[in-house]
Amino acid sequence: MREKRLDLGVLVSALLISGLLFGAGFLLGYTLNKERMISLEKDIRGITKDVENFQLQFLFFDVLGENSTCPLLLNTLSRINKESYKIGSKLTRYGSETEIKDYNDYIALKREYSRLLISYWLLANKLKDVCNLNASTVIYFFSDKCSRCSDQGFVLTYLKNKLKERILIFALDGEFDEPSIQVLKNYYNIKEYPALVIDGEVYLGFLPQEKIEKIVCEHTGC
């Protein structure tokens, strides 16, 4: 009888300890997840202000002229380019997790980021016209169901690190339910993934690094 009572006590203690460890782990995971979401939200708010400032700076043309305004715009564009790339990488890593906590918050941030990215793309194209920006714009349409999208993403990351500000990459989830993305998909007639729109020209299917680099260098003289 004494041995049975001892075994029962050990079992109860083990269950209590396991429960406490599970609860602590869950709380820690939730806290870390919340901190990551807050950090992402803060980053997106920051780049939103930069894009709004970028739009305001375009109004300077009528008063200050090209020589004074273009350096200001190019400097702002460079900052937006760096920050948007960092945010995109964070969202991609977070979205690749098997279990996403605060899923609705994640979708809201992804939607906001996608709209910002398209606004940034529109402004970059305008800057190419008015300030002779020497850079290629690349819209990268991908899908989670695409077998070669990860390879294409790797190639684009390599080229971004190599060509720096000669190439501006705008990665958009083609399956994401965001109207602005669907407008671009329909306009460029995107029917498969991966798909690239390089300076307005559409390339469907995987594009190797040498081909993309050749196209960009033909346009920018790198």
VOPAGU-2260 file (C-alpha; in pm, 1 decimal, decimal comma):
REM VOPAGU-2260
SITE   aa  ch    i         X         Y         Z
SITE  MET   A    0       0,0       0,0       0,0
SITE  ARG   A    1     284,4     238,4      83,3
SITE  GLU   A    2     452,0     178,1    -254,8
SITE  LYS   A    3     123,1     243,4    -439,8
SITE  ARG   A    4      70,6     571,6    -253,9
SITE  LEU   A    5     429,9     672,2    -335,8
SITE  ASP   A    6     383,5     592,5    -703,6
SITE  LEU   A    7      60,6     792,5    -712,0
SITE  GLY   A    8     229,9    1091,2    -547,8
SITE  VAL   A    9     516,0    1081,3    -796,9
SITE  LEU   A   10     268,2    1063,7   -1085,6
SITE  VAL   A   11      66,9    1360,3    -960,0
SITE  SER   A   12     384,8    1562,4    -909,6
SITE  ALA   A   13     504,7    1478,2   -1259,5
SITE  LEU   A   14     171,9    1583,0   -1408,0
SITE  LEU   A   15     177,7    1912,8   -1220,8
SITE  ILE   A   16     533,9    1987,5   -1331,0
SITE  SER   A   17     448,4    1899,1   -1692,0
SITE  GLY   A   18     145,9    2126,5   -1680,3
SITE  LEU   A   19     350,0    2414,0   -1541,2
SITE  LEU   A   20     620,4    2367,8   -1805,0
SITE  PHE   A   21     361,9    2354,0   -2083,3
SITE  GLY   A   22     192,1    2668,5   -1953,9
SITE  ALA   A   23     522,8    2851,7   -1922,6
SITE  GLY   A   24     624,0    2747,3   -2273,6
SITE  PHE   A   25     290,6    2857,4   -2417,0
SITE  LEU   A   26     312,4    3193,3   -2241,4
SITE  LEU   A   27     670,1    3246,2   -2358,9
SITE  GLY   A   28     574,4    3159,7   -2717,9
SITE  TYR   A   29     276,6    3394,0   -2708,6
SITE  THR   A   30     488,6    3677,3   -2565,7
SITE  LEU   A   31     762,8    3634,6   -2827,1
SITE  ASN   A   32     504,5    3616,1   -3104,0
SITE  LYS   A   33     337,7    3934,4   -2979,6
SITE  GLU   A   34     671,1    4114,8   -2969,1
SITE  ARG   A   35     746,7    4012,8   -3327,4
SITE  MET   A   36     407,7    4138,9   -3445,4
SITE  ILE   A   37     457,7    4469,8   -3263,7
SITE  SER   A   38     804,0    4504,2   -3419,3
SITE  LEU   A   39     664,9    4436,5   -3768,1
SITE  GLU   A   40     382,3    4681,2   -3716,0
SITE  LYS   A   41     629,1    4948,0   -3601,9
SITE  ASP   A   42     848,0    4886,6   -3909,1
SITE  ILE   A   43     549,9    4914,3   -4143,9
SITE  ARG   A   44     433,8    5235,4   -3976,9
SITE  GLY   A   45     782,7    5376,7   -4028,9
SITE  ILE   A   46     794,9    5295,1   -4398,8
SITE  THR   A   47     440,9    5428,8   -4440,8
SITE  LYS   A   48     565,8    5767,1   -4324,2
SITE  ASP   A   49     858,5    5743,8   -4566,6
SITE  VAL   A   50     625,1    5669,1   -4860,0
SITE  GLU   A   51     396,1    5955,5   -4759,8
SITE  ASN   A   52     700,0    6183,1   -4736,4
SITE  PHE   A   53     811,6    6058,4   -5077,4
SITE  GLN   A   54     475,4    6157,5   -5226,3
SITE  LEU   A   55     499,0    6501,1   -5064,3
SITE  GLN   A   56     847,9    6557,0   -5199,5
SITE  PHE   A   57     721,3    6514,5   -5555,2
SITE  LEU   A   58     522,8    6836,0   -5504,9
SITE  PHE   A   59     852,2    7022,5   -5465,2
SITE  PHE   A   60     915,6    6994,1   -5840,5
SITE  ASP   A   61     687,8    7283,7   -5925,9
SITE  VAL   A   62     864,5    7514,9   -5680,0
SITE  LEU   A   63    1223,1    7390,4   -5640,5
SITE  GLY   A   64    1280,0    7229,1   -5979,0
SITE  GLU   A   65    1454,8    6907,7   -6079,8
SITE  ASN   A   66    1808,4    6987,4   -5961,9
SITE  SER   A   67    1701,0    7048,0   -5602,9
SITE  THR   A   68    1425,5    6788,7   -5578,3
SITE  CYS   A   69    1579,2    6478,4   -5742,6
SITE  PRO   A   70    1864,4    6431,7   -5489,2
SITE  LEU   A   71    1608,1    6450,9   -5209,3
SITE  LEU   A   72    1382,1    6195,6   -5378,6
SITE  LEU   A   73    1668,8    5958,0   -5455,7
SITE  ASN   A   74    1783,4    5967,1   -5094,0
SITE  THR   A   75    1431,2    5888,7   -4969,4
SITE  LEU   A   76    1395,3    5609,9   -5225,1
SITE  SER   A   77    1718,8    5450,7   -5106,1
SITE  ARG   A   78    1593,3    5446,6   -4746,4
SITE  ILE   A   79    1255,6    5301,2   -4847,2
SITE  ASN   A   80    1431,6    5036,7   -5055,1
SITE  LYS   A   81    1641,0    4913,2   -4763,2
SITE  GLU   A   82    1358,9    4916,5   -4508,3
SITE  SER   A   83    1100,9    4751,8   -4734,6
SITE  TYR   A   84    1342,8    4467,5   -4809,5
SITE  LYS   A   85    1396,8    4404,3   -4437,0
SITE  ILE   A   86    1021,5    4404,2   -4366,5
SITE  GLY   A   87     955,5    4168,2   -4656,1
SITE  SER   A   88    1214,4    3924,0   -4521,8
SITE  LYS   A   89    1057,2    3934,2   -4174,1
SITE  LEU   A   90     706,3    3872,7   -4311,3
SITE  THR   A   91     830,7    3585,4   -4526,4
SITE  ARG   A   92    1000,2    3415,6   -4232,2
SITE  TYR   A   93     695,9    3464,2   -4011,1
SITE  GLY   A   94     456,1    3341,2   -4280,5
SITE  SER   A   95     660,9    3025,4   -4337,2
SITE  GLU   A   96     598,8    2902,0   -3982,3
SITE  THR   A   97     375,0    2597,7   -3953,7
SITE  GLU   A   98     163,0    2763,3   -3686,6
SITE  ILE   A   99     100,9    3136,2   -3704,8
SITE  LYS   A  100     -36,2    3290,7   -3390,2
SITE  ASP   A  101    -248,1    3605,3   -3427,7
SITE  TYR   A  102    -325,6    3499,7   -3785,9
SITE  ASN   A  103    -570,8    3785,4   -3848,0
SITE  ASP   A  104    -312,0    4040,3   -3735,2
SITE  TYR   A  105     -56,3    3881,6   -3965,7
SITE  ILE   A  106    -294,7    3900,7   -4263,5
SITE  ALA   A  107    -371,9    4265,8   -4185,1
SITE  LEU   A  108       0,0    4349,9   -4176,4
SITE  LYS   A  109      64,2    4157,1   -4497,2
SITE  ARG   A  110    -220,6    4342,3   -4668,8
SITE  GLU   A  111     -88,5    4679,7   -4554,4
SITE  TYR   A  112     264,6    4590,0   -4660,0
SITE  SER   A  113     146,6    4474,8   -5005,6
SITE  ARG   A  114     -28,6    4806,2   -5064,3
SITE  LEU   A  115     278,6    4996,8   -4951,8
SITE  LEU   A  116     497,8    4792,2   -5182,9
SITE  ILE   A  117     277,4    4871,3   -5482,4
SITE  SER   A  118     276,3    5242,4   -5389,7
SITE  TYR   A  119     654,6    5225,8   -5366,6
SITE  TRP   A  120     672,6    5056,9   -5709,6
SITE  LEU   A  121     453,7    5328,9   -5866,2
SITE  LEU   A  122     666,6    5604,3   -5713,3
SITE  ALA   A  123     990,2    5436,0   -5823,1
SITE  ASN   A  124     865,3    5418,1   -6181,8
SITE  LYS   A  125     769,5    5784,1   -6170,2
SITE  LEU   A  126    1113,8    5866,9   -6035,0
SITE  LYS   A  127    1271,6    5686,2   -6331,0
SITE  ASP   A  128    1086,6    5923,2   -6562,0
SITE  VAL   A  129    1145,0    6252,7   -6384,6
SITE  CYS   A  130    1490,0    6198,1   -6228,7
SITE  ASN   A  131    1644,3    5942,3   -6465,8
SITE  LEU   A  132    1674,2    5685,0   -6186,8
SITE  ASN   A  133    1922,4    5425,7   -6310,5
SITE  ALA   A  134    1761,1    5112,5   -6168,4
SITE  SER   A  135    1546,9    4826,1   -6290,7
SITE  THR   A  136    1215,3    4758,1   -6120,7
SITE  VAL   A  137    1122,6    4393,0   -6077,3
SITE  ILE   A  138     779,8    4277,7   -5964,5
SITE  TYR   A  139     808,6    3919,3   -5843,0
SITE  PHE   A  140     479,2    3729,0   -5831,4
SITE  PHE   A  141     502,1    3412,2   -5623,4
SITE  SER   A  142     275,2    3150,8   -5468,3
SITE  ASP   A  143     310,9    2916,6   -5172,1
SITE  LYS   A  144     203,6    2632,5   -5402,7
SITE  CYS   A  145     475,0    2707,6   -5657,9
SITE  SER   A  146     753,6    2447,6   -5671,4
SITE  ARG   A  147    1021,2    2682,9   -5808,7
SITE  CYS   A  148     928,0    3003,8   -5629,2
SITE  SER   A  149    1176,1    2942,7   -5349,2
SITE  ASP   A  150    1451,6    2902,9   -5612,3
SITE  GLN   A  151    1343,9    3225,2   -5782,6
SITE  GLY   A  152    1339,3    3405,4   -5448,6
SITE  PHE   A  153    1692,2    3282,9   -5375,7
SITE  VAL   A  154    1814,1    3409,8   -5714,9
SITE  LEU   A  155    1655,6    3751,4   -5660,2
SITE  THR   A  156    1808,1    3779,0   -5312,4
SITE  TYR   A  157    2149,8    3700,1   -5459,4
SITE  LEU   A  158    2105,8    3964,4   -5730,3
SITE  LYS   A  159    1983,4    4221,8   -5479,7
SITE  ASN   A  160    2296,8    4170,0   -5270,3
SITE  LYS   A  161    2513,3    4190,1   -5581,8
SITE  LEU   A  162    2353,7    4475,6   -5777,3
SITE  LYS   A  163    2241,1    4678,2   -5473,7
SITE  GLU   A  164    2034,0    4979,6   -5581,7
SITE  ARG   A  165    2057,6    4889,3   -5949,9
SITE  ILE   A  166    1765,9    4656,2   -5894,6
SITE  LEU   A  167    1445,8    4726,6   -5700,5
SITE  ILE   A  168    1248,8    4412,8   -5617,0
SITE  PHE   A  169     880,2    4408,0   -5523,7
SITE  ALA   A  170     773,1    4059,6   -5410,9
SITE  LEU   A  171     395,5    4005,0   -5419,3
SITE  ASP   A  172     199,1    3695,3   -5321,6
SITE  GLY   A  173      -5,0    3635,6   -5636,7
SITE  GLU   A  174    -261,5    3426,2   -5447,7
SITE  PHE   A  175    -316,9    3684,2   -5176,6
SITE  ASP   A  176    -667,9    3829,1   -5168,6
SITE  GLU   A  177    -566,3    4191,2   -5211,9
SITE  PRO   A  178    -740,6    4392,2   -5489,5
SITE  SER   A  179    -433,5    4596,6   -5583,4
SITE  ILE   A  180    -232,7    4276,2   -5641,9
SITE  GLN   A  181    -511,1    4128,5   -5852,5
SITE  VAL   A  182    -522,6    4445,9   -6064,4
SITE  LEU   A  183    -152,8    4408,5   -6144,3
SITE  LYS   A  184    -193,5    4037,0   -6213,0
SITE  ASN   A  185    -473,5    4101,4   -6459,1
SITE  TYR   A  186    -291,1    4389,0   -6626,5
SITE  TYR   A  187      22,0    4180,7   -6685,9
SITE  ASN   A  188    -180,2    3863,6   -6754,4
SITE  ILE   A  189      -0,3    3655,7   -6490,1
SITE  LYS   A  190    -116,1    3295,4   -6528,2
SITE  GLU   A  191     165,0    3098,6   -6363,2
SITE  TYR   A  192     433,7    3127,7   -6095,3
SITE  PRO   A  193     698,8    3238,4   -6055,1
SITE  ALA   A  194     648,3    3540,4   -6277,6
SITE  LEU   A  195     863,9    3849,5   -6315,2
SITE  VAL   A  196     783,2    4191,0   -6456,3
SITE  ILE   A  197    1117,4    4356,5   -6530,2
SITE  ASP   A  198    1083,9    4718,6   -6636,3
SITE  GLY   A  199     738,2    4644,3   -6774,4
SITE  GLU   A  200     830,3    4323,1   -6960,1
SITE  VAL   A  201     665,9    3998,2   -6843,5
SITE  TYR   A  202     861,6    3674,8   -6794,8
SITE  LEU   A  203     660,1    3369,0   -6694,4
SITE  GLY   A  204     824,3    3072,6   -6523,0
SITE  PHE   A  205    1159,9    3044,0   -6348,1
SITE  LEU   A  206    1425,1    3283,9   -6477,0
SITE  PRO   A  207    1790,9    3200,3   -6404,1
SITE  GLN   A  208    2029,0    3445,6   -6245,1
SITE  GLU   A  209    2233,8    3501,0   -6562,5
SITE  LYS   A  210    1925,1    3594,9   -6764,7
SITE  ILE   A  211    1791,4    3841,9   -6506,3
SITE  GLU   A  212    2132,5    4001,5   -6457,7
SITE  LYS   A  213    2174,4    4040,9   -6834,2
SITE  ILE   A  214    1835,9    4213,7   -6866,0
SITE  VAL   A  215    1904,4    4448,2   -6573,3
SITE  CYS   A  216    2251,8    4536,8   -6697,1
SITE  GLU   A  217    2119,2    4607,6   -7045,9
SITE  HIS   A  218    1880,2    4858,3   -6890,2
SITE  THR   A  219    2113,8    5013,8   -6632,4
SITE  GLY   A  220    2460,1    4968,9   -6786,5
SITE  CYS   A  221    2602,3    4779,7   -6487,1
